[in-house]
Amino acid sequence: MGEKESAADLVVKLGGAPGVRWEAACEDLAEVVRGNTRVVLVHGGSGETNRVAEALGHPPRFVTSPSGYESRFTDRETLEIFAMVIAGRLNSVLVESLQRRGINALGLSGADGRLIVARRKESVRSLEGGKVLLLHGDHTGTIQEVNANLLGQLLGAGYTPVIAPLAISPEGVLLNVDADRAAAAVAAALKAETLVLLTAAPGLLRKFPDEGTLISSLPRDQLPEALEMAQGRMKKKILGAEEALRGGVGRVLLADGRVDHPVSRALAGEGTSIA
């Protein structure tokens, strides 16, 4: 399959933060797909995973790297909870929502068909009490490859792929990967025109959490400064944006997932546009 045949028009990452409206996003995505736009949807769901993990007596553990990035420490039990919630319940709910609107969505995780191959991190560095600790037993990975041929076949057959952010290692070990960076890797592999990252904020804010300080346009050469400015999860989105653009994606839109028609509004110019 040639590069042109496998290309997607649009990759959307739907975040799982409180306030992000999945039904509104699915309603909007259905309209976009009916307009003959080929879409791949990547989703998160950390909030629901945290709730279930707490209920099962295995609360989440978050670590902060020496460079300031927060991530989930994923031991094997946490990985299995994550897979159950993200690749099971939440993925199915999104597929159902799109199917109800006449879109032939197909749910899969990055482990299916070796869709996303990642290298398992041997250890994780965590900054705790002013000291850097080396944590072992983590099941997270750094994405190495996306099976663009598989996605191209699905898109060409009229399916709308809905991807949960799990990956497989070259040795066949299931791994947790960051959803924003997974969406960026998928968009780059498919040479998508646009990557939309929907979150619980109007876009990148110059002075978080003041939503009146929205940055509407950001040249890609200012991404290092944006990375310094970003707070919390937004740092991973800026990293994902940088990786997507470097991989050949035309533009990245950071947009509000709490509103009606979130994708259409992002494409119309709301949020932060990075190109």
ChimeraX commands (.cxc) that place a marker at each C-alpha (Angstrom):
marker #1 position 0.00,0.00,0.00 radius 0.5
marker #1 position 1.44,3.37,-0.99 radius 0.5
marker #1 position 1.90,6.30,1.34 radius 0.5
marker #1 position -0.97,8.26,-0.25 radius 0.5
marker #1 position -3.38,5.35,0.13 radius 0.5
marker #1 position -2.55,4.89,3.80 radius 0.5
marker #1 position -2.77,8.55,4.76 radius 0.5
marker #1 position -5.47,9.75,7.17 radius 0.5
marker #1 position -6.89,13.23,6.94 radius 0.5
marker #1 position -7.32,13.69,10.67 radius 0.5
marker #1 position -6.18,12.08,13.92 radius 0.5
marker #1 position -8.05,13.08,17.07 radius 0.5
marker #1 position -6.94,12.38,20.61 radius 0.5
marker #1 position -9.80,12.46,23.12 radius 0.5
marker #1 position -8.59,13.06,26.65 radius 0.5
marker #1 position -10.06,11.49,29.76 radius 0.5
marker #1 position -9.78,14.48,32.10 radius 0.5
marker #1 position -12.88,15.57,34.06 radius 0.5
marker #1 position -15.07,17.84,31.98 radius 0.5
marker #1 position -14.13,16.45,28.57 radius 0.5
marker #1 position -17.41,15.52,26.86 radius 0.5
marker #1 position -17.01,12.25,25.03 radius 0.5
marker #1 position -20.57,12.15,23.69 radius 0.5
marker #1 position -20.27,15.66,22.24 radius 0.5
marker #1 position -16.97,14.68,20.64 radius 0.5
marker #1 position -18.47,11.53,19.11 radius 0.5
marker #1 position -21.45,13.48,17.78 radius 0.5
marker #1 position -19.09,15.94,16.14 radius 0.5
marker #1 position -16.73,13.25,14.84 radius 0.5
marker #1 position -19.66,11.47,13.22 radius 0.5
marker #1 position -20.44,14.62,11.25 radius 0.5
marker #1 position -16.79,14.99,10.26 radius 0.5
marker #1 position -16.59,11.38,9.05 radius 0.5
marker #1 position -19.85,11.74,7.11 radius 0.5
marker #1 position -18.18,14.66,5.34 radius 0.5
marker #1 position -15.74,12.13,3.80 radius 0.5
marker #1 position -12.87,12.90,6.17 radius 0.5
marker #1 position -10.90,9.80,7.15 radius 0.5
marker #1 position -10.44,9.90,10.91 radius 0.5
marker #1 position -8.49,7.89,13.46 radius 0.5
marker #1 position -9.50,8.37,17.10 radius 0.5
marker #1 position -7.03,7.77,19.95 radius 0.5
marker #1 position -8.37,8.06,23.49 radius 0.5
marker #1 position -7.19,8.29,27.06 radius 0.5
marker #1 position -9.11,7.58,30.23 radius 0.5
marker #1 position -6.75,8.02,33.16 radius 0.5
marker #1 position -9.46,9.50,35.38 radius 0.5
marker #1 position -11.70,6.43,35.10 radius 0.5
marker #1 position -8.69,4.14,35.49 radius 0.5
marker #1 position -7.76,5.91,38.72 radius 0.5
marker #1 position -11.31,5.50,40.06 radius 0.5
marker #1 position -11.42,1.78,39.30 radius 0.5
marker #1 position -7.92,1.21,40.68 radius 0.5
marker #1 position -8.93,2.88,43.94 radius 0.5
marker #1 position -12.06,0.73,44.15 radius 0.5
marker #1 position -9.97,-2.42,43.59 radius 0.5
marker #1 position -7.60,-1.48,46.40 radius 0.5
marker #1 position -4.66,-0.73,44.14 radius 0.5
marker #1 position -4.56,3.09,43.98 radius 0.5
marker #1 position -2.50,4.74,41.24 radius 0.5
marker #1 position 1.02,5.90,41.86 radius 0.5
marker #1 position 2.33,8.89,39.97 radius 0.5
marker #1 position 5.97,9.80,39.63 radius 0.5
marker #1 position 7.63,13.03,38.55 radius 0.5
marker #1 position 10.79,12.81,36.48 radius 0.5
marker #1 position 13.78,15.06,37.24 radius 0.5
marker #1 position 12.79,17.11,34.16 radius 0.5
marker #1 position 9.30,17.73,35.57 radius 0.5
marker #1 position 7.10,15.29,33.66 radius 0.5
marker #1 position 4.42,13.45,35.64 radius 0.5
marker #1 position 3.50,9.91,34.64 radius 0.5
marker #1 position 1.78,6.84,36.01 radius 0.5
marker #1 position 4.02,4.16,37.52 radius 0.5
marker #1 position 2.63,1.01,35.91 radius 0.5
marker #1 position 3.38,-2.23,37.73 radius 0.5
marker #1 position 1.85,-5.40,36.31 radius 0.5
marker #1 position -1.36,-5.15,38.38 radius 0.5
marker #1 position -1.83,-1.53,37.37 radius 0.5
marker #1 position -1.25,-2.49,33.72 radius 0.5
marker #1 position -4.00,-5.10,33.89 radius 0.5
marker #1 position -6.41,-2.61,35.46 radius 0.5
marker #1 position -5.45,-0.07,32.81 radius 0.5
marker #1 position -6.08,-2.61,30.03 radius 0.5
marker #1 position -9.43,-3.62,31.53 radius 0.5
marker #1 position -10.69,-0.04,31.76 radius 0.5
marker #1 position -9.06,1.64,28.76 radius 0.5
marker #1 position -9.00,-1.12,26.16 radius 0.5
marker #1 position -12.13,-2.77,27.54 radius 0.5
marker #1 position -14.88,-0.55,28.85 radius 0.5
marker #1 position -13.90,2.89,27.54 radius 0.5
marker #1 position -12.90,1.75,24.07 radius 0.5
marker #1 position -16.17,-0.15,23.72 radius 0.5
marker #1 position -18.19,2.85,24.92 radius 0.5
marker #1 position -16.62,5.04,22.23 radius 0.5
marker #1 position -17.19,2.43,19.53 radius 0.5
marker #1 position -20.82,2.11,20.65 radius 0.5
marker #1 position -21.30,5.88,20.58 radius 0.5
marker #1 position -19.96,6.16,17.03 radius 0.5
marker #1 position -21.84,3.08,15.81 radius 0.5
marker #1 position -25.06,4.54,17.22 radius 0.5
marker #1 position -24.44,7.53,14.95 radius 0.5
marker #1 position -23.92,5.39,11.87 radius 0.5
marker #1 position -20.11,5.38,11.88 radius 0.5
marker #1 position -18.49,1.98,11.38 radius 0.5
marker #1 position -16.00,2.33,14.24 radius 0.5
marker #1 position -13.58,-0.47,15.04 radius 0.5
marker #1 position -11.99,-0.64,18.48 radius 0.5
marker #1 position -8.50,-1.92,19.07 radius 0.5
marker #1 position -5.52,-1.34,21.30 radius 0.5
marker #1 position -2.00,-0.62,20.18 radius 0.5
marker #1 position -1.13,-4.23,21.02 radius 0.5
marker #1 position -3.56,-5.64,18.44 radius 0.5
marker #1 position -1.79,-6.56,15.22 radius 0.5
marker #1 position 1.36,-4.98,16.66 radius 0.5
marker #1 position -0.28,-1.66,15.85 radius 0.5
marker #1 position 2.02,0.22,18.25 radius 0.5
marker #1 position 5.40,-1.30,19.08 radius 0.5
marker #1 position 7.25,0.22,22.02 radius 0.5
marker #1 position 10.49,-0.42,23.87 radius 0.5
marker #1 position 9.93,-1.20,27.52 radius 0.5
marker #1 position 11.68,1.17,29.89 radius 0.5
marker #1 position 14.08,-0.78,32.07 radius 0.5
marker #1 position 13.61,1.65,34.93 radius 0.5
marker #1 position 11.92,4.95,35.77 radius 0.5
marker #1 position 13.62,7.89,37.46 radius 0.5
marker #1 position 11.44,9.54,40.09 radius 0.5
marker #1 position 12.10,12.76,41.98 radius 0.5
marker #1 position 10.97,12.23,45.57 radius 0.5
marker #1 position 11.89,14.39,48.55 radius 0.5
marker #1 position 14.63,16.10,46.60 radius 0.5
marker #1 position 16.23,12.76,45.70 radius 0.5
marker #1 position 16.20,10.89,42.40 radius 0.5
marker #1 position 15.09,7.28,42.84 radius 0.5
marker #1 position 15.39,4.49,40.27 radius 0.5
marker #1 position 12.16,2.46,40.14 radius 0.5
marker #1 position 12.05,-1.01,38.57 radius 0.5
marker #1 position 9.12,-3.17,37.47 radius 0.5
marker #1 position 7.44,-0.52,35.35 radius 0.5
marker #1 position 5.38,-1.55,32.31 radius 0.5
marker #1 position 5.52,1.63,30.25 radius 0.5
marker #1 position 7.16,2.02,26.88 radius 0.5
marker #1 position 8.72,4.41,24.40 radius 0.5
marker #1 position 6.98,4.14,21.02 radius 0.5
marker #1 position 9.21,2.88,18.23 radius 0.5
marker #1 position 6.86,1.98,15.40 radius 0.5
marker #1 position 3.24,2.30,14.25 radius 0.5
marker #1 position 1.71,-0.23,11.84 radius 0.5
marker #1 position 0.53,2.33,9.28 radius 0.5
marker #1 position -0.24,-0.43,6.77 radius 0.5
marker #1 position -2.85,-1.97,9.11 radius 0.5
marker #1 position -4.49,1.40,9.77 radius 0.5
marker #1 position -4.40,2.21,6.07 radius 0.5
marker #1 position -6.24,-1.03,5.28 radius 0.5
marker #1 position -8.90,-0.28,7.88 radius 0.5
marker #1 position -9.38,3.29,6.66 radius 0.5
marker #1 position -9.49,2.12,3.05 radius 0.5
marker #1 position -12.21,-0.39,3.95 radius 0.5
marker #1 position -14.35,2.35,5.48 radius 0.5
marker #1 position -13.67,1.75,9.16 radius 0.5
marker #1 position -12.98,4.47,11.74 radius 0.5
marker #1 position -10.28,3.05,14.05 radius 0.5
marker #1 position -10.64,3.79,17.77 radius 0.5
marker #1 position -7.33,3.13,19.52 radius 0.5
marker #1 position -6.64,2.55,23.22 radius 0.5
marker #1 position -3.10,3.59,24.30 radius 0.5
marker #1 position -1.54,0.22,24.92 radius 0.5
marker #1 position 1.47,-1.09,23.01 radius 0.5
marker #1 position 3.41,-4.28,22.60 radius 0.5
marker #1 position 7.16,-4.70,23.01 radius 0.5
marker #1 position 9.26,-6.51,20.39 radius 0.5
marker #1 position 9.36,-9.40,22.89 radius 0.5
marker #1 position 5.55,-9.47,23.16 radius 0.5
marker #1 position 5.12,-7.71,26.52 radius 0.5
marker #1 position 2.03,-5.52,26.97 radius 0.5
marker #1 position 2.91,-1.89,27.80 radius 0.5
marker #1 position 1.21,1.35,28.78 radius 0.5
marker #1 position 2.06,4.33,26.56 radius 0.5
marker #1 position 1.16,8.00,26.82 radius 0.5
marker #1 position -2.04,8.67,24.85 radius 0.5
marker #1 position -0.98,12.10,23.55 radius 0.5
marker #1 position 2.30,10.78,22.23 radius 0.5
marker #1 position 0.57,7.68,20.85 radius 0.5
marker #1 position -1.77,9.96,18.90 radius 0.5
marker #1 position 1.24,11.93,17.67 radius 0.5
marker #1 position 2.99,8.74,16.54 radius 0.5
marker #1 position -0.14,7.53,14.73 radius 0.5
marker #1 position -0.60,10.90,13.03 radius 0.5
marker #1 position 3.04,10.96,11.92 radius 0.5
marker #1 position 2.94,7.38,10.63 radius 0.5
marker #1 position -0.15,8.18,8.55 radius 0.5
marker #1 position 1.15,11.58,7.41 radius 0.5
marker #1 position -2.09,13.11,8.67 radius 0.5
marker #1 position -2.90,16.65,7.67 radius 0.5
marker #1 position -4.05,17.54,11.19 radius 0.5
marker #1 position -3.73,16.22,14.74 radius 0.5
marker #1 position -6.31,17.50,17.23 radius 0.5
marker #1 position -5.63,17.04,20.96 radius 0.5
marker #1 position -8.85,17.59,22.93 radius 0.5
marker #1 position -8.41,18.39,26.60 radius 0.5
marker #1 position -10.06,20.12,29.59 radius 0.5
marker #1 position -8.67,23.53,28.64 radius 0.5
marker #1 position -9.19,25.94,25.72 radius 0.5
marker #1 position -5.61,25.32,24.55 radius 0.5
marker #1 position -2.17,26.36,25.72 radius 0.5
marker #1 position -2.39,29.08,28.37 radius 0.5
marker #1 position 0.35,31.62,28.90 radius 0.5
marker #1 position -0.57,31.86,32.59 radius 0.5
marker #1 position -2.23,28.64,33.72 radius 0.5
marker #1 position -5.05,28.37,34.85 radius 0.5
marker #1 position -6.19,31.78,33.52 radius 0.5
marker #1 position -8.17,30.85,30.41 radius 0.5
marker #1 position -8.00,34.46,29.29 radius 0.5
marker #1 position -4.33,33.94,28.47 radius 0.5
marker #1 position -4.95,31.51,25.61 radius 0.5
marker #1 position -2.22,31.41,22.98 radius 0.5
marker #1 position -4.09,31.07,19.68 radius 0.5
marker #1 position -1.11,30.52,17.39 radius 0.5
marker #1 position 2.31,29.07,18.06 radius 0.5
marker #1 position 5.10,28.67,15.49 radius 0.5
marker #1 position 6.83,25.32,15.81 radius 0.5
marker #1 position 10.18,26.98,16.50 radius 0.5
marker #1 position 8.70,28.30,19.76 radius 0.5
marker #1 position 7.83,24.85,21.10 radius 0.5
marker #1 position 10.85,24.76,23.47 radius 0.5
marker #1 position 9.58,27.94,25.15 radius 0.5
marker #1 position 6.04,26.51,25.21 radius 0.5
marker #1 position 7.34,23.40,26.94 radius 0.5
marker #1 position 8.76,25.56,29.72 radius 0.5
marker #1 position 5.46,27.43,29.99 radius 0.5
marker #1 position 3.16,24.38,29.98 radius 0.5
marker #1 position 1.87,22.97,33.26 radius 0.5
marker #1 position 0.99,19.39,34.23 radius 0.5
marker #1 position -0.40,17.19,31.47 radius 0.5
marker #1 position -0.04,19.99,28.93 radius 0.5
marker #1 position 3.71,19.26,28.86 radius 0.5
marker #1 position 3.05,15.85,27.30 radius 0.5
marker #1 position 0.76,17.46,24.72 radius 0.5
marker #1 position 3.47,19.90,23.71 radius 0.5
marker #1 position 5.92,17.00,23.42 radius 0.5
marker #1 position 3.39,15.13,21.31 radius 0.5
marker #1 position 2.88,18.17,19.10 radius 0.5
marker #1 position 6.60,18.48,18.54 radius 0.5
marker #1 position 6.92,14.79,17.65 radius 0.5
marker #1 position 3.95,14.93,15.29 radius 0.5
marker #1 position 5.23,17.96,13.38 radius 0.5
marker #1 position 8.70,16.46,13.18 radius 0.5
marker #1 position 7.11,13.33,11.73 radius 0.5
marker #1 position 5.41,15.19,8.91 radius 0.5
marker #1 position 2.00,16.17,10.30 radius 0.5
marker #1 position 0.81,19.46,8.82 radius 0.5
marker #1 position -0.48,21.09,12.00 radius 0.5
marker #1 position -1.42,20.31,15.60 radius 0.5
marker #1 position -4.46,21.85,17.30 radius 0.5
marker #1 position -4.76,21.95,21.11 radius 0.5
marker #1 position -8.46,22.44,21.73 radius 0.5
marker #1 position -11.25,22.42,24.29 radius 0.5
marker #1 position -12.98,19.08,24.74 radius 0.5
marker #1 position -15.58,20.49,27.15 radius 0.5
marker #1 position -17.71,22.19,24.48 radius 0.5
marker #1 position -20.22,21.27,21.78 radius 0.5
marker #1 position -18.70,20.46,18.38 radius 0.5
marker #1 position -15.15,20.38,19.77 radius 0.5
marker #1 position -13.43,19.02,16.66 radius 0.5
marker #1 position -15.25,21.32,14.23 radius 0.5
marker #1 position -14.51,24.31,16.42 radius 0.5
marker #1 position -10.85,23.39,16.60 radius 0.5
marker #1 position -10.67,23.02,12.83 radius 0.5
marker #1 position -12.38,26.40,12.49 radius 0.5
marker #1 position -9.65,28.12,14.49 radius 0.5
marker #1 position -10.55,27.84,18.18 radius 0.5
marker #1 position -7.79,26.73,20.54 radius 0.5
marker #1 position -4.04,26.77,19.91 radius 0.5
marker #1 position -2.75,26.09,16.42 radius 0.5
marker #1 position 0.86,24.88,16.09 radius 0.5
marker #1 position 2.45,24.65,12.67 radius 0.5
marker link #1:1,2 radius 0.2
marker link #1:2,3 radius 0.2
marker link #1:3,4 radius 0.2
marker link #1:4,5 radius 0.2
marker link #1:5,6 radius 0.2
marker link #1:6,7 radius 0.2
marker link #1:7,8 radius 0.2
marker link #1:8,9 radius 0.2
marker link #1:9,10 radius 0.2
marker link #1:10,11 radius 0.2
marker link #1:11,12 radius 0.2
marker link #1:12,13 radius 0.2
marker link #1:13,14 radius 0.2
marker link #1:14,15 radius 0.2
marker link #1:15,16 radius 0.2
marker link #1:16,17 radius 0.2
marker link #1:17,18 radius 0.2
marker link #1:18,19 radius 0.2
marker link #1:19,20 radius 0.2
marker link #1:20,21 radius 0.2
marker link #1:21,22 radius 0.2
marker link #1:22,23 radius 0.2
marker link #1:23,24 radius 0.2
marker link #1:24,25 radius 0.2
marker link #1:25,26 radius 0.2
marker link #1:26,27 radius 0.2
marker link #1:27,28 radius 0.2
marker link #1:28,29 radius 0.2
marker link #1:29,30 radius 0.2
marker link #1:30,31 radius 0.2
marker link #1:31,32 radius 0.2
marker link #1:32,33 radius 0.2
marker link #1:33,34 radius 0.2
marker link #1:34,35 radius 0.2
marker link #1:35,36 radius 0.2
marker link #1:36,37 radius 0.2
marker link #1:37,38 radius 0.2
marker link #1:38,39 radius 0.2
marker link #1:39,40 radius 0.2
marker link #1:40,41 radius 0.2
marker link #1:41,42 radius 0.2
marker link #1:42,43 radius 0.2
marker link #1:43,44 radius 0.2
marker link #1:44,45 radius 0.2
marker link #1:45,46 radius 0.2
marker link #1:46,47 radius 0.2
marker link #1:47,48 radius 0.2
marker link #1:48,49 radius 0.2
marker link #1:49,50 radius 0.2
marker link #1:50,51 radius 0.2
marker link #1:51,52 radius 0.2
marker link #1:52,53 radius 0.2
marker link #1:53,54 radius 0.2
marker link #1:54,55 radius 0.2
marker link #1:55,56 radius 0.2
marker link #1:56,57 radius 0.2
marker link #1:57,58 radius 0.2
marker link #1:58,59 radius 0.2
marker link #1:59,60 radius 0.2
marker link #1:60,61 radius 0.2
marker link #1:61,62 radius 0.2
marker link #1:62,63 radius 0.2
marker link #1:63,64 radius 0.2
marker link #1:64,65 radius 0.2
marker link #1:65,66 radius 0.2
marker link #1:66,67 radius 0.2
marker link #1:67,68 radius 0.2
marker link #1:68,69 radius 0.2
marker link #1:69,70 radius 0.2
marker link #1:70,71 radius 0.2
marker link #1:71,72 radius 0.2
marker link #1:72,73 radius 0.2
marker link #1:73,74 radius 0.2
marker link #1:74,75 radius 0.2
marker link #1:75,76 radius 0.2
marker link #1:76,77 radius 0.2
marker link #1:77,78 radius 0.2
marker link #1:78,79 radius 0.2
marker link #1:79,80 radius 0.2
marker link #1:80,81 radius 0.2
marker link #1:81,82 radius 0.2
marker link #1:82,83 radius 0.2
marker link #1:83,84 radius 0.2
marker link #1:84,85 radius 0.2
marker link #1:85,86 radius 0.2
marker link #1:86,87 radius 0.2
marker link #1:87,88 radius 0.2
marker link #1:88,89 radius 0.2
marker link #1:89,90 radius 0.2
marker link #1:90,91 radius 0.2
marker link #1:91,92 radius 0.2
marker link #1:92,93 radius 0.2
marker link #1:93,94 radius 0.2
marker link #1:94,95 radius 0.2
marker link #1:95,96 radius 0.2
marker link #1:96,97 radius 0.2
marker link #1:97,98 radius 0.2
marker link #1:98,99 radius 0.2
marker link #1:99,100 radius 0.2
marker link #1:100,101 radius 0.2
marker link #1:101,102 radius 0.2
marker link #1:102,103 radius 0.2
marker link #1:103,104 radius 0.2
marker link #1:104,105 radius 0.2
marker link #1:105,106 radius 0.2
marker link #1:106,107 radius 0.2
marker link #1:107,108 radius 0.2
marker link #1:108,109 radius 0.2
marker link #1:109,110 radius 0.2
marker link #1:110,111 radius 0.2
marker link #1:111,112 radius 0.2
marker link #1:112,113 radius 0.2
marker link #1:113,114 radius 0.2
marker link #1:114,115 radius 0.2
marker link #1:115,116 radius 0.2
marker link #1:116,117 radius 0.2
marker link #1:117,118 radius 0.2
marker link #1:118,119 radius 0.2
marker link #1:119,120 radius 0.2
marker link #1:120,121 radius 0.2
marker link #1:121,122 radius 0.2
marker link #1:122,123 radius 0.2
marker link #1:123,124 radius 0.2
marker link #1:124,125 radius 0.2
marker link #1:125,126 radius 0.2
marker link #1:126,127 radius 0.2
marker link #1:127,128 radius 0.2
marker link #1:128,129 radius 0.2
marker link #1:129,130 radius 0.2
marker link #1:130,131 radius 0.2
marker link #1:131,132 radius 0.2
marker link #1:132,133 radius 0.2
marker link #1:133,134 radius 0.2
marker link #1:134,135 radius 0.2
marker link #1:135,136 radius 0.2
marker link #1:136,137 radius 0.2
marker link #1:137,138 radius 0.2
marker link #1:138,139 radius 0.2
marker link #1:139,140 radius 0.2
marker link #1:140,141 radius 0.2
marker link #1:141,142 radius 0.2
marker link #1:142,143 radius 0.2
marker link #1:143,144 radius 0.2
marker link #1:144,145 radius 0.2
marker link #1:145,146 radius 0.2
marker link #1:146,147 radius 0.2
marker link #1:147,148 radius 0.2
marker link #1:148,149 radius 0.2
marker link #1:149,150 radius 0.2
marker link #1:150,151 radius 0.2
marker link #1:151,152 radius 0.2
marker link #1:152,153 radius 0.2
marker link #1:153,154 radius 0.2
marker link #1:154,155 radius 0.2
marker link #1:155,156 radius 0.2
marker link #1:156,157 radius 0.2
marker link #1:157,158 radius 0.2
marker link #1:158,159 radius 0.2
marker link #1:159,160 radius 0.2
marker link #1:160,161 radius 0.2
marker link #1:161,162 radius 0.2
marker link #1:162,163 radius 0.2
marker link #1:163,164 radius 0.2
marker link #1:164,165 radius 0.2
marker link #1:165,166 radius 0.2
marker link #1:166,167 radius 0.2
marker link #1:167,168 radius 0.2
marker link #1:168,169 radius 0.2
marker link #1:169,170 radius 0.2
marker link #1:170,171 radius 0.2
marker link #1:171,172 radius 0.2
marker link #1:172,173 radius 0.2
marker link #1:173,174 radius 0.2
marker link #1:174,175 radius 0.2
marker link #1:175,176 radius 0.2
marker link #1:176,177 radius 0.2
marker link #1:177,178 radius 0.2
marker link #1:178,179 radius 0.2
marker link #1:179,180 radius 0.2
marker link #1:180,181 radius 0.2
marker link #1:181,182 radius 0.2
marker link #1:182,183 radius 0.2
marker link #1:183,184 radius 0.2
marker link #1:184,185 radius 0.2
marker link #1:185,186 radius 0.2
marker link #1:186,187 radius 0.2
marker link #1:187,188 radius 0.2
marker link #1:188,189 radius 0.2
marker link #1:189,190 radius 0.2
marker link #1:190,191 radius 0.2
marker link #1:191,192 radius 0.2
marker link #1:192,193 radius 0.2
marker link #1:193,194 radius 0.2
marker link #1:194,195 radius 0.2
marker link #1:195,196 radius 0.2
marker link #1:196,197 radius 0.2
marker link #1:197,198 radius 0.2
marker link #1:198,199 radius 0.2
marker link #1:199,200 radius 0.2
marker link #1:200,201 radius 0.2
marker link #1:201,202 radius 0.2
marker link #1:202,203 radius 0.2
marker link #1:203,204 radius 0.2
marker link #1:204,205 radius 0.2
marker link #1:205,206 radius 0.2
marker link #1:206,207 radius 0.2
marker link #1:207,208 radius 0.2
marker link #1:208,209 radius 0.2
marker link #1:209,210 radius 0.2
marker link #1:210,211 radius 0.2
marker link #1:211,212 radius 0.2
marker link #1:212,213 radius 0.2
marker link #1:213,214 radius 0.2
marker link #1:214,215 radius 0.2
marker link #1:215,216 radius 0.2
marker link #1:216,217 radius 0.2
marker link #1:217,218 radius 0.2
marker link #1:218,219 radius 0.2
marker link #1:219,220 radius 0.2
marker link #1:220,221 radius 0.2
marker link #1:221,222 radius 0.2
marker link #1:222,223 radius 0.2
marker link #1:223,224 radius 0.2
marker link #1:224,225 radius 0.2
marker link #1:225,226 radius 0.2
marker link #1:226,227 radius 0.2
marker link #1:227,228 radius 0.2
marker link #1:228,229 radius 0.2
marker link #1:229,230 radius 0.2
marker link #1:230,231 radius 0.2
marker link #1:231,232 radius 0.2
marker link #1:232,233 radius 0.2
marker link #1:233,234 radius 0.2
marker link #1:234,235 radius 0.2
marker link #1:235,236 radius 0.2
marker link #1:236,237 radius 0.2
marker link #1:237,238 radius 0.2
marker link #1:238,239 radius 0.2
marker link #1:239,240 radius 0.2
marker link #1:240,241 radius 0.2
marker link #1:241,242 radius 0.2
marker link #1:242,243 radius 0.2
marker link #1:243,244 radius 0.2
marker link #1:244,245 radius 0.2
marker link #1:245,246 radius 0.2
marker link #1:246,247 radius 0.2
marker link #1:247,248 radius 0.2
marker link #1:248,249 radius 0.2
marker link #1:249,250 radius 0.2
marker link #1:250,251 radius 0.2
marker link #1:251,252 radius 0.2
marker link #1:252,253 radius 0.2
marker link #1:253,254 radius 0.2
marker link #1:254,255 radius 0.2
marker link #1:255,256 radius 0.2
marker link #1:256,257 radius 0.2
marker link #1:257,258 radius 0.2
marker link #1:258,259 radius 0.2
marker link #1:259,260 radius 0.2
marker link #1:260,261 radius 0.2
marker link #1:261,262 radius 0.2
marker link #1:262,263 radius 0.2
marker link #1:263,264 radius 0.2
marker link #1:264,265 radius 0.2
marker link #1:265,266 radius 0.2
marker link #1:266,267 radius 0.2
marker link #1:267,268 radius 0.2
marker link #1:268,269 radius 0.2
marker link #1:269,270 radius 0.2
marker link #1:270,271 radius 0.2
marker link #1:271,272 radius 0.2
marker link #1:272,273 radius 0.2
marker link #1:273,274 radius 0.2
marker link #1:274,275 radius 0.2
view
